[in-house]
């Protein structure tokens, strides 16, 4: 998932996250809180294996659970739209 707003001080000149362990710890703590909350469905990947309209009874369309978050060591960027 994309997390906007990585502080500039956390990024090297080549786009590497210099505080990778801290970000990994924070996302692991977030994941643990989500899955430990009673009555809350844990994070899942929503997708479809069929072009048909999804139905809850079709097991092929069941979401896959996310079992961990892994922080990538290199950031991506988000460009703003250019106004013409």
C-alpha positions as CSV (number, residue, x, y, z in Angstrom):
1,X,0.0,0.0,0.0
2,X,1.2,3.5,-0.6
3,X,1.7,5.7,2.4
4,X,2.0,9.4,1.5
5,X,4.0,11.9,3.5
6,X,7.3,10.1,4.3
7,X,9.3,12.9,6.0
8,X,12.1,14.2,3.8
9,X,14.6,13.5,6.6
10,X,13.8,9.8,6.4
11,X,14.8,9.5,2.7
12,X,18.3,9.4,1.2
13,X,19.4,11.2,-2.0
14,X,18.6,8.0,-4.0
15,X,15.2,7.4,-2.5
16,X,16.1,4.8,0.2
17,X,14.3,5.0,3.5
18,X,17.0,5.7,6.1
19,X,14.6,4.8,9.0
20,X,13.4,1.5,7.6
21,X,13.4,-0.4,10.9
22,X,11.2,2.3,12.5
23,X,8.7,2.2,9.7
24,X,8.6,-1.6,9.8
25,X,8.0,-1.5,13.6
26,X,5.2,1.0,13.2
27,X,3.4,-1.0,10.4
28,X,3.8,-4.3,12.3
29,X,2.3,-2.6,15.4
30,X,-0.6,-1.3,13.2
31,X,-1.2,-4.7,11.8
32,X,-1.2,-6.3,15.2
33,X,-3.7,-3.8,16.5
34,X,-6.0,-4.3,13.6
35,X,-6.1,-8.1,13.9
36,X,-6.4,-8.0,17.7
37,X,-9.5,-5.7,17.6
38,X,-12.6,-7.8,18.3
39,X,-15.2,-7.8,15.5
40,X,-12.9,-6.2,12.9
41,X,-12.0,-8.2,9.8
42,X,-8.2,-8.2,9.4
43,X,-6.6,-6.7,6.3
44,X,-7.3,-8.6,3.1
45,X,-6.5,-8.3,-0.6
46,X,-9.7,-7.8,-2.5
47,X,-9.6,-9.4,-6.0
48,X,-11.6,-11.6,-8.3
49,X,-10.7,-14.7,-10.2
50,X,-13.8,-14.5,-12.3
51,X,-15.2,-11.8,-14.6
52,X,-18.7,-12.6,-13.2
53,X,-20.4,-10.2,-10.8
54,X,-18.9,-11.0,-7.3
55,X,-21.2,-12.9,-4.9
56,X,-20.4,-13.7,-1.3
57,X,-21.2,-17.4,-1.9
58,X,-18.6,-17.9,-4.6
59,X,-15.4,-19.2,-2.8
60,X,-13.2,-18.2,-5.7
61,X,-14.0,-14.5,-4.9
62,X,-13.1,-14.7,-1.2
63,X,-10.5,-12.2,-0.2
64,X,-7.0,-13.4,0.6
65,X,-5.8,-12.4,4.2
66,X,-2.8,-10.3,4.6
67,X,-0.6,-11.9,7.2
68,X,2.2,-9.3,7.5
69,X,3.3,-5.9,6.1
70,X,6.8,-5.7,4.7
71,X,8.2,-2.2,4.2
72,X,10.1,-1.7,0.9
73,X,13.5,0.1,1.4
74,X,12.9,2.4,-1.6
75,X,10.1,5.0,-1.8
76,X,7.9,5.8,-4.7
77,X,6.7,9.2,-5.5
78,X,3.3,10.7,-6.1
79,X,3.1,13.4,-8.8
80,X,0.7,16.2,-8.6
81,X,-1.4,16.8,-11.7
82,X,-0.1,19.5,-14.0
83,X,-2.7,22.2,-14.7
84,X,-2.7,23.5,-18.2
